[in-house]
Amino acid sequence: MLREGLTVVLVGRPNVGKSSLLNRLAGEDVAIVTPIAGTTRDYVRATILLEGVPVHLIDTAGLRESGDEVERIGVARTWQAIAKAGAVMLVTDAAQEEREEEARILRRMPPELPLARVINKIDLAGLAPGREARGAEVLIRLSARTGEGVAALRAWLLEVAGWRPSSEGVFLARERHLVALREAGGRLEAAAGENSQVFELFAEDLRLAQHSLGSITGEVTPDELLGQIFSRFCIGK
């Protein structure tokens, strides 16, 4: 997930601010925002980077019963996106009480799917931004319009993706890289120690250390490359 990205679907009733939240996270107006309920009829996608981790956001049609055929198709596609998602944000309006629609959405959610209850428009309701846990649920209060509380949402997205502040970045070193680094380190220690006064051995240790690092950066000879290919893959005639 750190390498390929986390797919997150924004769901909720129409006009609760899903598209505004998508625009806030993306840093640009990628979704059309109007006061008219049902403006979003199909997916609107945006990819953002959080601490180097790709997060693929999908804004979806508002989940409600509708007589509009196009809107019904959009709602069906929303549930298809949820089935493939890595996490979901259920967006509600802080200025309005939760309705049966929210409870119905929660009942249909796949079990074990990470979900955050995002209470939007706190600037209109006079609420403070923040994050709290309610059992297995995560509740985040924010304003997509002002940006208050959005940092807490970004932190939750990183947690779901598996990122930790103590990690050394999203680069995941393969075992071959670690072995090459240990070999280079051993050669440098030898060069700085017992071989430091014997210039021929000193130079050879430095050459071998550089060779080990070259296997990481791609500076390898054709014979070495073929050896790596045949050792790791089964290639037929």
N, C-alpha and C positions, 0 to 999 in steps of 0.2 A: 504494500500500500504506500510506503514511503517513496518507492521508486516510480510506480505507475500512477499513483494519485488516488484520492478518495472521492467517490461520487456521492453528492449530497443533494437530496430533493427537497425543495421548499413546498410545503402543502398548507392548506387552510381554506377557510371560506373566502369567497370573493371580497376584494376591497379591504383586506386586513393589512396590506403593505408588503406582500411578498416581493413584488417587482421592485419596490423602493429599496427593500433590504438587499436584493440581488445587486442593484446598482451601487449601493453603498459599499458592499463587499468588493465589487469589481472595480470601483473607483471611476466608473464612467456610466453613461446612460445606455446600457445594452438592452433594457426592456422598456416598453412604452408604459408610462404611468398616467392614468386619468382617474377622476372620481367615479367613472362609470364602472359598475360591477360587471365582471365578465370580460374585461378588456383582453386579458391573456387567454387565448384559445388553444395554443399549442406550446410545445417546449420552447423555452428561451434558455440558451446555454451560455455559460461563461466559465473560464478557467482562471483561477488565481493561484498565486504562490504564497504560502505561509511558511516562513523559515525554510524556504527551498522545497517544501512539500506541495505538489500539485493538488489542488482541490477543484473538482469539476462540479459546478453549481448548476442545478436545473430548476428554473422557475416553471411552474405548471399552472394549468387552469384551476380556478377556484373549485373546490369540491362541494357541489350542491346539486340538488335535483333541478333539472331544467327541461323545458319543452323545446329548446333550441337544439336542432340536430347537430350542428357544428360544435356547440358547447358540450353536448353529451359525448361526442367523439374525443374532445379534449380531456374530459374527465376520465374516460376509459384509458387514455394514454398516460394520464397521471398515475393510475394504479399500476400500469405496466412498468413505469419508471421506478416506482417504489419497490416493486418486486426485485429489481436489479440493483438497487442502491446500497451503498455502504453505510449510510446514515440518513436521517430525516430530521428536518426542522418543521415542527407544527407551529405556524405563526397565528397568533390571535391579536385582537385589538384591545389594548388596555382600557380604552374609553367605553367598551361594550362588555356586557356580561357574556361568559361562555354559554353556548347554546348546545342543543342536542347534536348539531353537526359535528362539534369537536369530539363528543363522546362516541359518535358513530365512526369517525375517522380512526380514533384510537382502537376501537374494537377490531377494525379490519387490518391493523398494522401487523406485519409479520413478527412473530415472537423473536426475541433476542436482537432485533434490529435497534442499534443505538438511536435514541430519539431525544431531542431537546424541545421543551415547550418554550417558545419564544414569544414573549409578551411585548408587542410593538406599540408605538405611539405613546410612550410614557410621558412625553412632553405635553401631550394634550390632557392626560389624566392626572398630571401632577405627582407622578410616582418617581422614586429614586431608582437609578440603574443598579443592577446587581445580579448575582447568581446564587442560587440555593438548591439544595438537594431535597427532594420530597420522595423518600423511599428510593425506588429505582429510577425515578424521573429526575431530570435536570431542568430547572426553570431559570430562564435568563430574561431579565427585563431590560429593554433597550429602546432607542428611538432611531429608526432608519433615517429620519429627516435630519436630526442633529448629530448623530454618530455616538451619542451617549450609550454606554454599555456594549458597544459592538466589539470592543477588545475582549470582553469575557466570552463572547461567541466565538471569536477567532481562537481563543485558548482552548475552548471545548473541541473545536474542529481538529486542532493539533493533537489533543488527547486521543480522540477517536482514531486518528491516523496512526497512532503509535509513536509519535515524536515525543522526546523527553528533552528538557533543557540541558541535561548533562551529556547528551549525545554529542559526538564530534562532527555532526553534519549528516546529510542524507546519503553521502557516498558510502556504499556498503562494500568494503574490501573483500575480495574473494580470497580463498585460502592460498591460492598461488601468490597473490600480492603479499600476504603476511609472511609467507615463507621467504620470498625474495627480500623483504625488508629485514628479516632476521639474519639472512645470509650477508646482506650488505653491512649490517651492524657488526656482525662478527668479524668481517674483514677489516672494518675501520678500527675496531678495538685491537686487532692484531697489528695493524699498521702503526697505531699509536703506542703500542707496547713493545713486545720483544723484538719486532722487526723494524723499529724506528731508526736504528743505527745501521741496518744493512739495507742500503739503498735499492738494491735489486729486488729484495723481498718486499720492501716498503712500496715500491712502484707496482709490483705484482698484486699486492693486496688492494691498492687503490683501483687497479684495472678491474679486478674481480668484483669489487664493490660497485663500480660503475656498471659493469655487465649485469649484476643483479638488479640494479635500478632500471637498466634499459629494458629488462623483461616486463617491467610495469608500464613504462612509457611507450612501448611498442618498438623500440630499437633492437630488433632481433634479426638474425640472419635467416634466409629462406629455409635452411636445413632445420633450424630450431623451430621455425613456424610449422613446418611439415610434421615435425615430431610432436608438437603440441596438438595438432589436428588429429593425427592418427592415434594418439594416446587417449583422447577424450571423446572421439566419435567413432562409430562403426560405419566405415565407408566401403561399399561394395564395388564390384568391378564396373 
